Amino acid sequence: MRVGIIGAGSIGLLFAAYLSRVFDVTVYTRSQEQAAEINQHNVLLQSGTEETIAKVKALPIADWQGSEALTIIAVKQYQLFSIIERLSQLPSMPENILFLQNGMGHLKLLDDINTSNLFVGSVEHGALKENPYTVRHNGIGTTNVAVYKGDPGFLKMFVLAVSNVFPITFHEEYFAMMEKKLIANAMINPLTAILQVNNGALIDNPFYYKVLQNLFSEITAILNLEHPEGYWEHVIKICKKTRDNRSSMLKDIEAKRLTEVDAILGYLLEEANKQGKKLPQLETLYYLIKGIESQGVVI
Amino acid sequence: MRVGIIGAGSIGLLFAAYLSRVFDVTVYTRSQEQAAEINQHNVLLQSGTEETIAKVKALPIADWQGSEALTIIAVKQYQLFSIIERLSQLPSMPENILFLQNGMGHLKLLDDINTSNLFVGSVEHGALKENPYTVRHNGIGTTNVAVYKGDPGFLKMFVLAVSNVFPITFHEEYFAMMEKKLIANAMINPLTAILQVNNGALIDNPFYYKVLQNLFSEITAILNLEHPEGYWEHVIKICKKTRDNRSSMLKDIEAKRLTEVDAILGYLLEEANKQGKKLPQLETLYYLIKGIESQGVVI
């Protein structure tokens, strides 16, 4: 089966490396140069002290035809608009598309996509792009996937097919799945980015832990969670499992890249606004991150 | 007239340097070593490119007798407990005492001090202690003073006497004066310390400015301010005037010293608590600073 991966950042390269063990994978890159680099070197996957070479084809995004059986969209949420526009201009609309963006703000964009099966996923791996063709897998987690629209058959088959090489977990209900990830991201990402600490500091430092607790109360007050405890435990579990990792938002700040703060905190602030409620702590974190981002300076 | 200054940090040295032009000044230091250094070198005052030597006597705090006409307490708020205890053990209680601590939490401690005239002040200078006997005056402001208890006569005379060498501004009403400083400190100090930016960044960066505005709304909701605009303008004025300065809290964090977060934010959180109200943003900042402090690590 042919799989197309749109985006060759850390997550795109990670998926390319693992999925190439089972499928015929093409990654579509933003630049011609990166495609050339990947075609020359293949994708290098570093995990612990191991290094494996994954045979992956690369093409610039301009050459994307949408003909693969499965298309995985692995760009940042703020790059999604241009990808969705491109989707609508493809010679053939891909039949199965899996979106891997953080946050939930992009879900409303998916309704306009005219495809049979639309899946969403949230990635719980730590991955670092070392160079245009090398990715370091430094936090082994899973990828949660669910059907957003269409039939689950294809997605279930895909999960089974890769189960021996790359853990992917099927969920019946996309909303709760995405919400769980969103809450964890909303709490861990901005705090670690502002404090410039590893994820573990948030549970190891009793004062940061108190901030986490207060933030959680604020967030749950606007979301209709059936069992909030489970969401809280999920946050703590992630902090524990990725104790020594730097969050994606911290890495973005350090690399002076745009963060996903709009996708993550922006979505929650919008939700609160719709309900006529306030999220004072989250709003402060939102503007602090926007401010740091706009300075373009690592503190 | 003899003036005693308790504490030879940046503010103690700054006052010693200027007041020694008019009065006979003794500074009382925590350590024997610092007293010896000051007695050997005098106090060196750096201001712009100028450097002046100020003739100042130094004694270790153990030798404090309380016999000076005016005693200025220039220690951090969290060092005040031991100073007040020492006060009660002095052979003679000083007649005129001026307290220069940040925050307002210490005011309740002053009621127990059995002296004739008790004054409070808030310092709006930028000063950096370069070594045990050298202070850099890098932000020229004023010192606001007011009577906390007793007669204003002595304080007014003092303000006049120093007016040619060191600006000190007399205020009729201590509470509003202290509150103004407290609000500015509560907003500028934690934000600059967390973000590790100069004071000017808070007004130059539109996102940080938004955080300032939100914080101000939160604070004014629990204080009974007659004209909030004046307090807001004061904050903005300080950010402008000390644009290139690092706040005292940021300097404390950088030097891995204890900050005055309890004196500043702790007081406001306690006030809110008494009123059964919440200060979610301020509480987040409070715990972030406590967390950074407890890491003892500059980020």
Interface residues (C-beta under 8 A of the other chain):
Chain A: I194 L195 Q196 V197 A201 N205 P206 F207 Y208 K210 V211 N214 L215 E218 P280 Q281 E283 T284 L285 Y287 L288 K290 G291 I292 S294 Q295 I299
Chain B: I194 L195 Q196 V197 A201 N205 P206 F207 Y208 K210 V211 N214 L215 E218 P280 Q281 E283 T284 L285 Y287 L288 K290 G291 I292 S294 Q295 I299
